[in-house]
């Protein structure tokens, strides 16, 4: 009897142990890793994409309204053509209806362009995000390295450049183009404070990098080993628009 009781107790312990291990294994399988913390730049870009998508939704509704308005204006123009042929309205009245069609079509075309721009902006953000990840994996780029993406070009230059040497760049530009270098921000600016970027040892130039003046400036910077980042378009949290950033990339603080 005692042996039977011991056997039953042992069987219960084995079943309990197996069940415990099984539950533990299932618990481990169900456990999901904690998401990595999101930095401020990623938050800003995510918010930008979200707001742009919301903007696109409102544009879609607006485009539908404009398309309907164009159809109504065209129908009215067709009707006025018949009335004009019958001598029931004046040429001036017909021309007013023509202008109405043109006005409604311009509204529709404008909304469609805005939709295309919004799509392009979102696509650019996604491309630049991937580019930033690639650059982040290669933080110690070799000197004089050039990194290109769809929206910006970055030249690492050599060590040691500072704002104290800005006069060399200003002199080159003024000698070449007979006018002053269009400096937008010299050192830290309000936008850099808002974005928490350390811009104290850099300056921003209001030139499109693909323009003749921009290309000449980039050539001079590369020839002299001066680091720069040339932006062809706005990048949320990084650039407000096309310009040339002279100096090391601004780090967040």
C-alpha positions in Angstrom: 0.0 0.0 0.0 2.8 2.4 0.9 4.6 1.6 -2.4 1.4 2.3 -4.3 1.1 5.7 -2.5 4.8 6.5 -3.2 4.3 5.6 -6.9 1.3 7.8 -7.2 3.1 10.7 -5.4 6.1 10.4 -7.7 3.8 10.3 -10.8 2.1 13.5 -9.7 5.5 15.2 -9.2 6.7 14.2 -12.7 3.4 15.5 -14.3 3.7 18.8 -12.3 7.3 19.2 -13.3 6.6 18.6 -17.0 3.6 21.0 -16.9 5.8 23.7 -15.2 8.5 23.4 -17.8 5.9 23.5 -20.6 4.3 26.6 -19.2 7.7 28.2 -18.7 8.7 27.4 -22.3 5.4 28.8 -23.6 5.8 31.9 -21.5 9.3 32.5 -23.0 8.0 32.0 -26.5 5.2 34.6 -25.9 7.6 37.1 -24.4 8.3 39.9 -26.8 11.5 42.0 -26.7 11.1 45.6 -25.5 11.2 48.1 -28.4 14.3 50.2 -28.7 13.9 53.7 -27.4 13.0 56.2 -30.1 15.3 59.2 -30.4 14.1 62.8 -30.9 15.0 62.9 -34.6 13.0 59.7 -35.3 10.1 61.1 -33.3 10.2 64.2 -35.4 10.3 62.3 -38.7 7.5 60.0 -37.6 5.4 63.0 -36.6 6.2 64.6 -40.0 5.1 61.5 -41.9 2.0 61.2 -39.9 1.0 64.8 -40.4 1.8 64.6 -44.1 -0.4 61.5 -44.4 -3.2 63.4 -42.7 -2.6 66.3 -45.0 -2.9 63.8 -48.0 -6.2 62.6 -46.7 -7.6 66.1 -46.6 -6.2 66.7 -50.1 -8.0 63.6 -51.4 -11.3 64.9 -50.2 -10.5 68.3 -51.7 -9.5 66.8 -55.0 -12.8 64.9 -55.1 -14.7 68.2 -54.5 -12.6 70.0 -57.2 -13.2 67.3 -59.7 -16.9 67.6 -59.2 -16.6 71.4 -59.5 -14.7 71.1 -62.8 -17.4 68.7 -64.1 -20.2 71.1 -63.2 -18.3 74.1 -64.7 -17.7 72.1 -67.9 -21.4 71.1 -68.1 -22.4 74.8 -67.6 -19.9 75.8 -70.4 -21.4 73.3 -72.8 -24.9 74.6 -72.0 -23.8 78.2 -72.5 -22.3 77.2 -75.9 -25.7 76.1 -77.0 -27.3 79.3 -75.7 -24.7 81.4 -77.4 -25.3 79.6 -80.7 -29.0 80.3 -80.3 -28.3 83.9 -79.5 -29.8 83.7 -76.0 -26.7 84.8 -74.1 -23.8 87.2 -74.9 -20.2 86.4 -75.8 -19.2 88.0 -72.5 -21.4 85.6 -70.5 -19.9 82.6 -72.4 -16.4 83.9 -71.7 -17.2 84.2 -68.0 -18.1 80.5 -68.0 -14.9 79.7 -69.8 -12.9 81.5 -67.1 -14.9 79.6 -64.4 -13.8 76.3 -65.9 -10.2 77.5 -66.1 -10.4 78.6 -62.4 -11.8 75.3 -61.2 -9.2 73.3 -63.2 -6.4 75.4 -61.7 -7.6 74.5 -58.2 -7.7 70.8 -59.1 -4.2 70.9 -60.7 -2.9 72.7 -57.7 -4.3 70.1 -55.3 -2.9 67.3 -57.4 0.6 68.9 -57.4 0.4 69.2 -53.6 -0.5 65.5 -53.4 2.5 64.6 -55.6 4.8 66.8 -53.4 3.5 65.2 -50.2 4.2 61.7 -51.7 7.7 62.9 -52.7 8.4 64.3 -49.2 7.4 61.1 -47.5 9.5 59.0 -49.9 12.5 61.4 -49.2 12.1 61.0 -45.5 12.1 57.2 -45.8 15.2 57.2 -48.0 17.1 59.6 -45.8 16.2 57.6 -42.7 17.8 54.6 -44.3 20.8 56.7 -45.3 21.2 58.0 -41.8 21.2 54.4 -40.5 23.9 53.5 -43.0 26.0 56.5 -42.0 25.5 55.8 -38.3 27.0 52.3 -38.8 30.1 53.9 -40.3 30.6 56.8 -38.0 34.4 56.8 -38.4 34.5 57.4 -42.1 37.9 57.9 -43.6 39.2 61.4 -44.1 38.1 63.0 -47.4 35.2 60.5 -47.7 32.1 61.5 -49.7 28.7 60.1 -48.9 25.8 60.8 -51.3 22.0 60.2 -50.9 19.0 61.6 -52.8 18.8 64.7 -50.6 22.3 65.4 -49.4 26.0 65.0 -49.9 28.4 64.8 -47.0 32.1 65.4 -47.3 34.1 64.4 -44.1 37.1 66.7 -45.0 40.1 66.8 -42.7 40.4 67.4 -38.9 40.9 70.9 -37.5 38.7 73.2 -39.5 36.9 75.9 -37.5 34.8 79.0 -38.0 38.0 81.1 -37.5 38.9 80.1 -41.1 35.6 81.1 -42.6 37.2 84.2 -44.1 39.1 82.0 -46.6 35.8 80.7 -48.0 34.3 84.2 -48.0 37.3 85.5 -49.9 37.1 82.7 -52.5 33.4 83.4 -53.1 33.7 87.2 -53.3 36.8 86.9 -55.7 35.0 84.4 -57.9 31.5 85.9 -58.0 32.1 89.5 -57.1 29.6 89.4 -54.3 29.4 88.4 -50.6 29.0 84.8 -49.6 25.2 84.4 -48.7 25.6 83.2 -45.0 22.3 82.3 -43.5 23.5 81.3 -40.1 27.0 81.8 -38.6 27.4 79.5 -35.6 24.5 78.6 -33.4 21.1 79.7 -34.6 17.5 79.6 -33.1 16.5 76.7 -35.3 19.5 74.7 -34.0 18.5 75.4 -30.4 15.0 74.2 -31.2 16.2 71.0 -32.8 18.9 70.6 -30.1 21.8 70.6 -32.7 25.3 71.8 -31.8 26.0 74.2 -34.6 28.5 76.4 -32.8 31.4 75.5 -35.1 29.6 75.6 -38.5 27.8 78.0 -40.8 24.9 77.6 -43.3 25.1 79.0 -46.8 21.9 79.9 -48.7 22.9 78.3 -51.9 21.4 75.3 -53.7 24.2 72.7 -54.0 23.3 72.0 -57.7 23.5 75.7 -58.7 26.6 77.0 -60.5 27.7 78.9 -57.4 26.9 76.0 -55.2 29.0 73.6 -57.3 31.9 76.0 -57.3 31.8 76.4 -53.6 31.6 72.6 -53.0 34.6 72.2 -55.4 36.6 74.7 -53.3 35.6 73.0 -50.0 36.7 69.6 -51.2 39.9 70.9 -52.7 40.8 72.4 -49.3 39.6 69.5 -47.2 36.9 71.5 -45.6 34.0 69.3 -44.3 30.5 70.1 -45.5 26.9 68.7 -45.9 25.0 69.9 -48.9 21.2 69.6 -48.7 19.1 69.6 -51.8 15.8 69.6 -49.9 14.3 69.9 -46.5 14.8 67.0 -44.0 12.7 67.3 -40.9 14.8 67.8 -37.8 18.0 68.3 -39.9 17.5 70.9 -42.7 14.8 73.5 -43.4 15.6 73.5 -47.1 18.3 73.5 -49.7 21.6 74.9 -48.4 25.2 74.1 -47.8 26.3 73.4 -44.2 30.1 74.1 -43.8 31.7 72.3 -40.9 31.3 69.0 -39.1 27.8 67.5 -38.9 25.9 69.0 -36.0 25.5 66.6 -33.2 22.4 66.4 -30.9 22.7 67.3 -27.3 
